[in-house]
Amino acid sequence: MKVIFRGEEIDIDKKNPVGAGGEAIVVKHGKLAFKIYHVPTKERAAKLADFLKAGFNLPENVAAPIDIVKNRQGKVIGFAMPLAPKCTEFMKLSNRLYRSAEQISTNDIITIFLNARLTLGLLHSSSIIVGDLNDLNILFNAKLSAIFIDVDSYQFAGYPCPVGTDAFIAPELYGKDLSAAPLFSLGTDYYSFAVMLFKSLLLVHPYGGIHKKVPRAFDRIVNRITVFDSEVIYPRIALPPDSLSDDLLDYFNTVFHDGKRPGLSPSVLEAHIKSFKCCPKCGLYFHTSRIKCPGCQKAAPITAVDLSYIISKKDLDGNEIIVEELFKTEGAILYHAIRGNTVAIVEFDGERTTLHLITQTKKRSLKMWDGHARGFRYGTFDHYLTAAEGTDLLVFDCAGEKIKPVAKTHTLLYDDEPVTATSEKFFYRLTDKMLMQGRIQNNEIVEKGIESAMENQTWCAVGDRDLGIGFFRIFSKYHHFVFSERGRYEIDLPPVKGKLIEWDARFTQACVLFLRKTMDQGRTYSHLFLVDDGGNILEQKEEESLNSELLKNIHGKTLSGRTILHPTEAGMIIERNGKLTLRSLTAEYVNAESQLSIFRDGILSVSDKNIIFLRSKQKGV
């Protein structure tokens, strides 16, 4: 693809896209990024021209258009903007496992959101309304600064913001044609900002939880039935409301219960800087105005979550379960994997990072290093540990009493994340042309190429028995495949509509459970595919994420044969041939963010703090 930028013809390399959505692709070019529309229009060109003419004095952390991009015929097809390297979407800030693994504290959240609130104020002072303000178009970096993107959709000077995201748009705009006129306001921006802040502080949407009589999120939002309502079951994955100050709780009540739209003053966030202390017992950050840690107070009995409107039956033959806590930490579990009868765990205890190897008869603990290494991605194979940071991939020998480095190599990135995987016997990495399968022999890496790859546009995951799945992106199109000793096979998955937000894969010896989440026209959808090792799609379904109890979170599931095990707030749900069975006795040990794995004759339920082994007194899950 050739484009014209400031009179120069530039050939866009297919290895340089850094993002793709329903409206455009974003391509890296030096220190800039080009946003190229799939369907350029005169309306888009006029809005870009007027934005540039306005000469807005915006801060550097707003990735605003700096000039137009044309095709050879002189038609405006997009624009250039500053590149935002090594940034992460705000969406990650409301994910407990990510927060724990990266050691992002509540004080860090306040710092990030203060920067975002100040930036939002500067935009408003320039008579700009963001409109579609959501946790995918604001990013943060290692310096805890917020970066605003998708600026071309902003509302200004009579130009509307044409779209709003379902979980963040103010309910007074539901059902309205956002492209017809400028409908967003300061108040709707403040609402969206409040939703993001609430989610990031408490790890739940302000209208989250489960209401037995009003199950649909849309209806609860319209009727202002918040997660704090007495009829709503507060999710166990969420943080205690009392961990926040009364000032913040009062503000959230004003917005979400009373339906008012005041802006949260930056001074309130400034007053909360470093005002959260960490409980030495449970690790919860809570506001200094609280005398006691809310997380350590006597826990209320677990309220049974009613999912009768989706499940086929409750319990499985009435089996009781045996519960064994395999591992517990007051720090954080950074990584876990099952290798045969061994559970491998990387833990940060607040002072040092340690590898634990647990079998039925013994536990070995090997110190890795002092402190916490943010951004590392771990794996285990044979008696080795891999640790990837950026493009660097380190391999450590764990066979002895001390962990020791044996090799260093490199891998490539996909969306700024290192692409690497491990199985029982091998590790995998990417070169600019191949997916490599490697092992250690005589303290050296021995590898073979097993699959062609595209530089910086390929992702893959591999199961314990070396069945793998991957995809590569050519501009806005995704091509999926499976690979194993049997060979390589294309998967004819439905095209990605809109933007690919998240994805995950789990494996058995002959099947892959592949899940993805997409956003299209402001609505978020979850997709599930069960694929065999020949690339054949055995099962598939799609649900709107906001109203799906099973697919709201696409992570943490596992596979037994063709049976899918889902973690939910009601406990573990077993899906066989489209029928759902709730194992209600697991409710105390499984929640919506648990990570499930088949282990020996039972199930592992993993959180950021502990690993529970669940077995039925009667053989089977």
N, C-alpha and C positions, 0 to 999 in steps of 0.2 A: 504494500500500500504506500503510495506516494502522496505527500501533502506539501503545501506551501506555507511557510512561516516566515514572516518578515522578508519576503522576497526570495527566500532560499528554498529549493526543493529538497525535501527530506524523505528518505526511504524508511518507513517504519518497519522495524524488525519484529517478526512474530514472536521472538523470545522476550520482548520488552513489555508486554502488557502487565500492569500491576493491579488491574481491577476490571471487572465487567459487570454490567447490569442490564436492565431491560431497555434503557434509553441510550446507553453509550458504553464505550470502552475507554479505559484510561491507560495511556502508554507512556513509559519513561523515555525521556530524551535529555540526557545529560543531567543537569540540576533542575530541569523542568519536567512537567507532566503534560501531555496533550490529552484532552478529553474530546473524543471523536463521536459524534452522534450517529446512531444507526439510521435515523431518518431526519436529516437536517431540514429545517423549515425556515421560511421567511420570518415567522414570528420569533423563533429562537435567535436568528441573526439580528433582528431589530432590538431585542432585549439585550443581547451582548453588546451591541454598538452603543446603546444608551447607557449601559452600566459603565463602559469604558469612558464615555464622554463625561459622565458625572464626576469623575476624578475623586472618588471616595478615598478618604485618608484612613485606611483600615490598618489594624495592627498586623504584624508579621505572622501571627498564628492563625490568620484567616487566609486560606488558600484560594484567593480570589482570582478571577480572570485578569491576565496582564496584556493579552493581545489575542486577536482572532487567528484561526487556522483555516485555510482554504484548500479546495482541491485544484486540480490543474485547470479546470474550467472557470475558476475564480469564485466559486460558490462557497459561502461560509459553511463549514462542516463541524466546527468546534472551536476550542480555544486553548491557550496555554496558561498554565498556572504553576506556582511553586510546587516542587515535589516535597512530600512529607515523609521522610524516610524513618524506618524503625519505629512506627507508631502502632498502637493497638486501639481497637474500637472500644468505646465506652461500654458496650454490651458485656465485655469481660468483667467489668467492675461489679456486676451483680451476680457473678458466678462464684460460689463459695470455694470450690476446688481450685479454680484459677487464683483467686485471692490468696488462698492458703499456700499454694505452691510457689507463688511469686512473692509471698510475704508483703502484701499490700494491706496496710492497716487502715482503720477508720480515719486516723489523722491524715493519712495520704489521700483518702477520698475527699476530705474537706479541702485540702490544698488544691486538688485537681478541680473541684467544683467551684472554688473561689475564683480560680483563673478563668474558668468557663463563664461564670456569672459576670465578671468584669468585662470579658470580651463581648458577651451578649449586650451589656450596657453600652459599649462603644458602637456596636452595630445599630442599636436603637437610636443613639444620639445622631447617627447619620441618616435617620429616617428609613432604615432597613429593618424589615421583619423577616426572621428566618423562616417561619411557617412550618415546614416539615422538619421540626427539631426532634431528633431521635437519637438513640444510642449507637447507630451505625454511621451517622454523618458527623459525629464529633469523636476525635481520636485523642489519645494521651501518649506521652513519651516518658522516657526514663527520668526526665527532669520534673515530672508531674505537671507539665504544661498541657493545656487543651488546644487542639488544632481543629478548626472548623473547615469542613469540606462541602462539596456539592453547592457551592455558593451561587451557581448559575440558576438555581431554583428559587432563590430568595425573592421576597416580595418587596418592590420599591417602585415609586413613581408611576403608579397605576398598573404596573405589571404584576399579575397574580403569581402566587406559588401554586402550581397546578396539582399538587399531591400532598396527602397527609398519611402518616403511618398509623395503622390501626391501634396499637397499644399506647400511642403517645398523643394522638390528636384530641383536642378538647371536644367533648361530646356535643356541644352546641353546633359543631360543624358537621356532624354525622349526616350523611345523605345529601349533602350540598355539592353542587358542581364547582369544585375549587378552581377550575381553569377559566370559569366565566368572568370572574371579577376578583379583586383583592379582598378576600374574606378573613384572612388571618389578622391578628392584632397583637399589641403588647401583651394583653391578657392571655391569649392562646399560647404565646411563647413562654410566658411564665408558668402556665399549666404544664406544658411539655417538659420544661426544665424541672419542675417539681416532681414529675413522674420519674425522671431519670435519677434525681437525687434520692428520692424515697427508695427506689429499687436498689441503688448502690449502698445505701446505709443499712437497709433491713433485709436485703436479698429476696424481696418479694414485691410484686406489683401492688400499688395501693388498692386495687380491687381484686387482688389475688385470693388464695384460699378457696374453700369449697362451701357453698351455700346449698343446702338440701332442696330448698324450694325454688331458688333462682340460680340454676347451674350455669347459664350462659353469661360470659363476661360482659357482652354488650348490654344485656339487660341490667346487670348490676352497676355498670358505669353510668348508664342513663339515670338510674334511680338512686345513685350515690350511696350504694351499699358497700362500704369499704371493708377492707380486710380486718378492721378492728370491730366490726359489728358483732353483737352478741350471738347472732345466728350463723356467723361464719366460723368455720374451723380454721384456726390460724395454722399455717404450714409449719411443720417441725423443722424444715430446712431454713426457715427465716430466723433472723436474730430477734431477741426480745425487744419489744417497743420501748421498754424502760431503759434500754441501753442509750437512748437518745435523751437530750435535754428537753425540758418542758417547752422551751421556746420553739424548738423544731417540731415537736409533736403538735403544739398549738397551730403552727403555720400549716402543717399538713392537714389538720382537721378543718381549717378554714378553706383550703382549696378543695379537698376531696369529699368532705362531708357537707360543708355549707355551700359549696359550689361557687365560691368567690374566686377572683383572679388577681390577688395582689402579687406584686413581685417580691421575692425574698431579697431583702437588702443585703448587699455585700458585707455590710458591717456585722450582720448576724453571723455570716460564715467566718469573717475575720476573728470574731470573738470565740469561735470554736476551734481555731487553729491550736493544735497540740493540747486540746482540752479533754481528750479521751485517754484513759489509762487502761493498761492491759492487766487483766486478772492473772495472778501467778498460778492459780489452780486450773482454770478452764481455758485461759487464753482469750476470753472475750474482751473486746474493747468497749468500755462504757464511760459515759460522761462523768466528769468529776463532781457534778452536783448530786450524784447518787452515792449514798453512804456505803451500800453493799453492792456486790456484783449481782446483777439480775440473773446471770447465767448460773450462779451457784445457789440461788434460792430454791427452796423445795419445789420440785417440778410438779406441775399439775398432772393428773392422770391423763393418759393419751386418749383423746376423743376419737371414737371410731369414725372413719371417713366412709360415707355412703356413696359407693359407685355402682349402685344397683342398676342405674340407667344404662350402663354399658356392659356389665359382666353377665355371663351366661349362668354361672352358679358360684356359690361361695364355698370355699374349702375344697379339698380333694380327699375324699374318703374319710374325712374327719381326722386325718393324721396329726398327731402331736409332733412337735419339733424338739430336737436337741440343740442347745445353744452353747457355743464355745468361743470365748474371746481369744483370738490368736495373737493379736497385737494391739497395743494402745500407746498413745503418745500425748503429752501435753503440748507438743510442738506441732509438726505438720508432716503428713505422708506426702512426699513429693512424687513418688512413683511406686507402682506395684505390678508384679507379673507372676504368673504361675508357670513354672518350668518342671513338668513331670509332677513329682510329689513335693516339690520345693516352692515355697512362696518367697519371692524376692521383694524387698522393700527398701526404698531410699527414704530416710527420715531426716528432717532437720529438727533438733530438739531445743532450738533457741540459742545454742552455742556452737554446735558442730553438725556436720552432715555425715550420716552413717549408712552403710549398706547392711541390712539384716537378711540372713538366709535361714528360713524356718522349715524344718521337716517334722515328721511325726515324732522323732526321737530327740532332736537337738535344735539349738539355735546358735548360729554364728553371727557375730557383729564385727564389722570391719570399718574402722574410721576412714572416711574419705578425705575430709579436710575440715579445718575450722571455718566457722561462719556459714553463710548461705550464698550460693551462686545463683543469682536471679537470671532467668532466661535459659537455663540448661534443660535439655531434653534427654532422658535416660532410657536405656534398654539393657537387656541381659540375654546372653546366649552361652551355651556350654558353661564354662566357669569364668566367663568374662562379663565385664560391665562396659557399656558404651555411654559416653556423655558428649552431647553435641551442643555447641554454642555458636550461633551464626553458621558459618561454613566449616568451622573446625570440628572434627570428630575424633575424640580420644577413646582409646581402648585400654582397659585395665584388667590385669589378671587377679582373680579373687580366690584362687585355689589355696593359697597359703594363709598364714596367720595375719599377714598385712597385705593390703591392696597395693599393687604396684603397676605403674604405667608400662605398657608393652608396645604400643603403636600409636601413631598419629596420622590421620589422613583428612580428607575434605569431602564435603557433600555440597549439594546445591540447595537453594531455597525455593519454597513456594509460598507466596504471600508473606515473605519475611520470616518464615519458619523453616528450620532445617528439615530436609526430607531424609529420614532414616528410620529403619525398622529392624526388629530382631525376631528370631524364631528360636526353637530349642537348640539348633545347631549352628545357625548362621546370623550374620548381620548384613544389612542392605544399605546402600547409599547411591547417590546419583552423581554421574559425571555429566559433562555437557552433551553427551550423546547416548549414554547407556545407563540402565539400572544394573548395578553390580551386586552380586552375591559373594560375601566374603567369609573367611574363617581365619583363625590364627594357627600357623604351623611354624614351629621353631622360632617363636617370638616375632614372626613376620606375617604380614597380611598376604593371604593367597586368595585371589578373586577370579571370577568369571562373569562376563556380561550375559545377562539373561533376558533383557528387554530393551528395545530402543527407547530413548527419552528425548524430550525437548528441554533445552536449557531454561531453567527458572519457570517452566510452565507445566511441570509434571509433579503429581502427588501419588504416593502409594502407601499401602499398609499391608502387613503380612501376618498370617496366623502361625500358630505354633508348629504346624506341620508343613509350612512353606507354601500353602495356598495364599495367593495375594490378590489384591484388587488395586486398580489405579485409574487415573485419568490424566489426560493432558489437555491443555486449553490452547486453542488456536483463535486468538482474538476473543470473540464472545461465544464460541462453540466448544463444547466439552465432548471428549471421546473417551469412553470407559472400556476397560478390559479386565479380565482375570488371567492369572498365570500360575502355573505349577509345573511339576514334573510331567504332567500330562500334555502341557503345551500352553499356548497363548490363544485366548478367544475374545473377540469383541463382544460387548454387551450392548444390546439395542435399547438403552434406556430412553425414556421420553426426554426431549430437549429441555434444558433448563430455561424456564421462563422467568425473566427478571434477573435478580441478583442472587447468586449462590452465597449464603451467609455462613452455614456450618455444614459439616459432614462428619461421618464416623463409620467404622466398619468393625464387625465382630465375626469370628470364624469358628467353623467346625472343620473336620477333616475334608469334607466335600462340599460345603456350602458357605456362602458369605451373606451376612446380614449387612446391607449397605443402607445408610440413612442420610438424608440431606434435608436442609431447611433453606427455603428460598423466599425472597420478597418480591412481589410483583404488584405494581400500582398501589403501594402502601399496605398491602395485606400479606401476612406471613403464612407460608404453607410448609407442612412437614411431609416428607415422602419416605416410605419404607419399601425396600426391595429385598427379596430373598432370591439369591442367584446361586446356581450350582457351578461346579468347577469347569463346566463347558461353556459358561456364559449364558445359559438359559435362565430366563426369569421365571421363577416358580410361583412367587406371590408378589403383589405390589398393592399399595394403597396410598392415598393422599388425604390429609385432613388439614383444616385450617388450624394453625398452631394455637391461637389464643383460646380456642374452645376445646382443645383436645387434651384429655387427661393422660392418654398414653403417649402422645407424640409431641406434647408441649416442650418436653426436654428429649432430644434425640439421643442423648448419651447415656451410658451406664447399663445398657441392655446386654443380654447375652443369649447364646444360642445353644440348644441341645438337640442334635439332629435337625429337624425342621421346626422344633418348638421354640418359640420366642419367650423370654422371660423379661418382663417390664418392671422396673422399680417405680412405685407410685406412693403417694401419701397414705394410701390405704394398706400398703404392704406390697408384696410381690404378686403380680398378675401373670398367669401362664396363658399364652396364646397358642392354641393348637387348631389348625385347620379353620381359622377364623373365629373360633369360639374362645371366650375368655373365662378363666377361672381364678378367683381371688383366693390366695393363701392368707387369710386374715390373721393367722397366728404369727405371721412374720412382721406385722405392723410395727411392733416395738423396735425392730432391728433394720427395717428397710423403709426408706423414704424416697421422695421423688428425685433426689440427687445422689442416691447410692449408686455405686458401681458394682454390678453383679458379675460373677464369674463361676463357671462350673469347676468344682474342685473335689477330687476323689468321689465320694458318694453323696455329695451335698452341694451347697452354694456358699460362696464367699460374698458377703455384703461389706463393701469398703466405703468409708467416709474419709474426710481429711484427717480424722483423729484416731480411728480404730478399724480393725478388721474382725468381723464376726463370721464364724463358721456355722452354718445352719444345715441340719440334717433331719430328715424325717425318720421317726421311729420305725416306719415301714419303708423299705428300700424304695428309692426313687424320689424325684422331686415333686 
